[in-house]
Each structure stands twice: as structure tokens, then as C-alpha cells.
Amino acid sequence: MTEVLFYHLERRPLEDALPVLLEKSLERGWRCVVQAGSPERRDALDAHLWTYNDASFLPHGTDAQPRPERQPVLLTLDEANPNDAQVRFLVDGARLADASPYVRVVHMFDGRDETAVAAARERWREAKAAGHTLTYWQQDENGRWVRKA
């Protein structure tokens, strides 16, 4: 079964949390795909991943660019997996019909948005019913991740 993780963003925005999780995934030798909710969000994340840290480089591209299959991190709008990723990140309420092809599926949601929280609860119920292994992470007062379930 796939490990499904839920990251409840409260202290730091997605733009701070996502690059760190992507780096950790790449360190494990995993390829990643990040599914965004809109072309504007995908493109904003693309621009951000080039500039978020002067001391590091996070290789990535988007599904709007040539040769997406070559990207270690691919930013996309749909459920396709052209880079054969092992980890799928879902942001902005993006949905995934089938988690089984992945080692991990990571739902990242804004804890200050009641609609996003309600949607995450529904995704939790769906993943649990499908028999996946679930973990829930919440940010503490310093923005560090604490496992809550």
C-alpha cells in the first residue's frame, strides 16, 4: 500500500515547506511530481523553486516544457506521471484518483482555509477506506513538523 501523508500548513506557507520536502525526497533517490490546482500556481511554484535558496539547486521543470520525463521534480496540472515519480505532492486541493502507483502521496493544505481543511479530511477518509498507510503532520509554534497521527 501507498504511504499517504498529510501536511497541515499553519505557521509557514507552502512555498517554505515544499522545497524542503522535495529535497528530502530527492536525497532518498525518489523522483517527484507536484500537482497544482491551476496553471498560475504551477508557474509561481516553478519560479519560486529557482530562487528560494541561493545556496542550493533543486532540479525541476513543468509539464508545459519539453521533455518532462527527464525532470527529477515535475510540476503539473493533471494526474499523468511522465517522469515516473515515486512521490506525488498534491497542493491547492489537487485530486488524485489512484495513489497505488506511488511510494508516497503527500497532501499539503493550508490550515487557515476551512475549505482546504474540510477537503483534507475527506481525502483522509478516502485514503483510509482504500487501505493506505496514513500519517498526519502539523506545524508546531516554530514551524517544525510534528507527527500527530
Phi, psi and omega per residue, in radians:
M1 nan 2.718 3.126
T2 -1.398 2.497 3.007
E3 -1.497 2.134 -3.125
V4 -1.948 2.098 -3.097
L5 -1.941 2.486 3.103
F6 -2.081 2.142 3.123
Y7 -1.954 1.961 -3.080
H8 -1.612 1.763 -3.090
L9 -1.385 2.107 3.121
E10 -2.252 -0.710 -3.045
R11 -1.744 -0.594 -3.116
R12 -2.133 2.569 -3.140
P13 -1.359 2.938 3.094
L14 -0.912 -0.707 -3.090
E15 -1.076 -0.448 3.068
D16 -1.513 -0.683 -3.027
A17 -1.399 -0.716 -3.036
L18 -1.053 -0.848 -3.115
P19 -1.007 -0.660 -3.141
V20 -1.120 -0.781 3.137
L21 -1.172 -0.633 3.076
L22 -1.130 -0.765 3.122
E23 -1.048 -0.759 3.140
K24 -1.114 -0.655 3.106
S25 -1.151 -0.772 3.123
L26 -1.115 -0.648 3.096
E27 -1.047 -0.519 3.109
R28 -1.443 -0.022 -3.140
G29 1.506 0.199 -3.139
W30 -1.580 2.494 2.949
R31 -1.564 2.644 -3.054
C32 -2.255 2.629 2.961
V33 -2.246 2.363 3.127
V34 -2.004 2.040 -3.124
Q35 -1.740 2.031 -3.129
A36 -1.733 2.910 -3.082
G37 -1.547 -0.202 -3.114
S38 -2.728 2.752 3.077
P39 -1.060 -0.617 -3.137
E40 -1.122 -0.733 3.131
R41 -1.188 -0.757 3.101
R42 -0.995 -0.819 -3.089
D43 -1.205 -0.617 3.086
A44 -1.154 -0.728 3.088
L45 -1.131 -0.677 3.093
D46 -1.018 -0.868 3.137
A47 -1.102 -0.720 -3.110
H48 -1.135 -0.710 -3.102
L49 -1.153 -0.333 3.068
W50 -1.412 -0.387 -2.960
T51 -2.168 -0.025 -2.991
Y52 -1.151 -0.441 -3.085
N53 -2.578 2.043 -3.140
D54 -1.154 -0.383 -3.049
A55 -1.601 -0.069 -3.104
S56 -2.458 2.894 -3.131
F57 -2.237 2.226 3.115
L58 -1.994 1.770 -3.094
P59 -1.150 2.243 -3.100
H60 -2.848 2.966 3.048
G61 -2.792 -3.116 3.137
T62 -2.080 2.878 3.098
D63 -1.257 -0.129 3.096
A64 -1.548 -0.085 -3.120
Q65 -1.828 2.797 3.121
P66 -1.124 2.606 3.011
R67 1.021 0.941 3.130
P68 -1.061 -0.422 -3.120
E69 -1.133 -0.303 -3.113
R70 -1.552 -0.130 -3.028
Q71 -1.466 2.259 3.047
P72 -1.185 -0.560 3.033
V73 -2.226 2.141 -3.120
L74 -2.061 2.255 3.061
L75 -1.704 2.240 -3.006
T76 -2.486 3.023 3.104
L77 -2.016 -0.171 -3.058
D78 -2.237 -3.065 -3.043
E79 -1.514 0.011 3.130
A80 -1.104 2.733 -3.135
N81 -2.311 1.104 -3.044
P82 -1.190 -0.348 3.118
N83 -1.680 0.194 3.097
D84 0.945 0.839 -3.108
A85 -1.220 2.587 3.031
Q86 -1.652 -0.373 -3.102
V87 -2.160 2.311 3.107
R88 -2.086 2.187 3.056
F89 -1.772 2.303 3.117
L90 -2.006 2.100 -3.131
V91 -2.194 2.787 3.102
D92 1.041 0.564 3.105
G93 1.340 0.227 3.106
A94 -1.016 2.517 -3.091
R95 -1.984 2.622 3.106
L96 -2.305 2.150 -3.089
A97 -1.257 -0.645 -3.037
D98 -2.355 1.944 3.137
A99 -1.475 -0.240 -2.972
S100 -1.057 -0.462 3.122
P101 -1.268 -0.102 -3.009
Y102 -1.916 2.640 2.978
V103 -1.229 -0.746 3.137
R104 -2.411 2.524 2.936
V105 -2.173 2.233 -3.045
V106 -2.056 2.027 3.045
H107 -1.642 2.153 3.085
M108 -2.041 2.184 -3.060
F109 -2.452 2.629 -3.098
D110 -1.414 1.996 -3.106
G111 -1.219 -0.206 3.103
R112 -1.589 -0.042 -3.128
D113 -1.906 1.866 -3.081
E114 -1.032 -0.608 3.107
T115 -1.143 -0.734 3.123
A116 -1.154 -0.678 3.126
V117 -1.146 -0.769 3.118
A118 -1.088 -0.717 3.121
A119 -1.132 -0.686 3.122
A120 -1.128 -0.678 3.091
R121 -1.089 -0.693 3.107
E122 -1.150 -0.732 3.106
R123 -1.102 -0.628 3.100
W124 -1.060 -0.852 -3.135
R125 -1.066 -0.729 3.137
E126 -1.108 -0.803 -3.118
A127 -1.152 -0.674 3.108
K128 -1.128 -0.768 3.126
A129 -1.102 -0.534 3.124
A130 -1.379 -0.119 3.080
G131 1.524 0.222 3.134
H132 -1.312 2.770 3.044
T133 -1.423 2.194 -3.040
L134 -1.989 2.478 2.957
T135 -2.408 2.570 -3.103
Y136 -2.179 2.212 -3.107
W137 -2.094 2.388 3.128
Q138 -2.278 2.577 3.132
Q139 -1.390 2.405 3.048
D140 -1.479 -3.023 -3.077
E141 -1.117 -0.325 3.094
N142 -1.714 0.035 3.136
G143 1.504 0.087 3.102
R144 -1.430 2.650 -3.137
W145 -1.433 2.300 3.091
V146 -2.164 2.231 3.112
R147 -1.290 2.178 -3.118
K148 -1.879 -0.402 3.123
A149 -2.708 nan nan
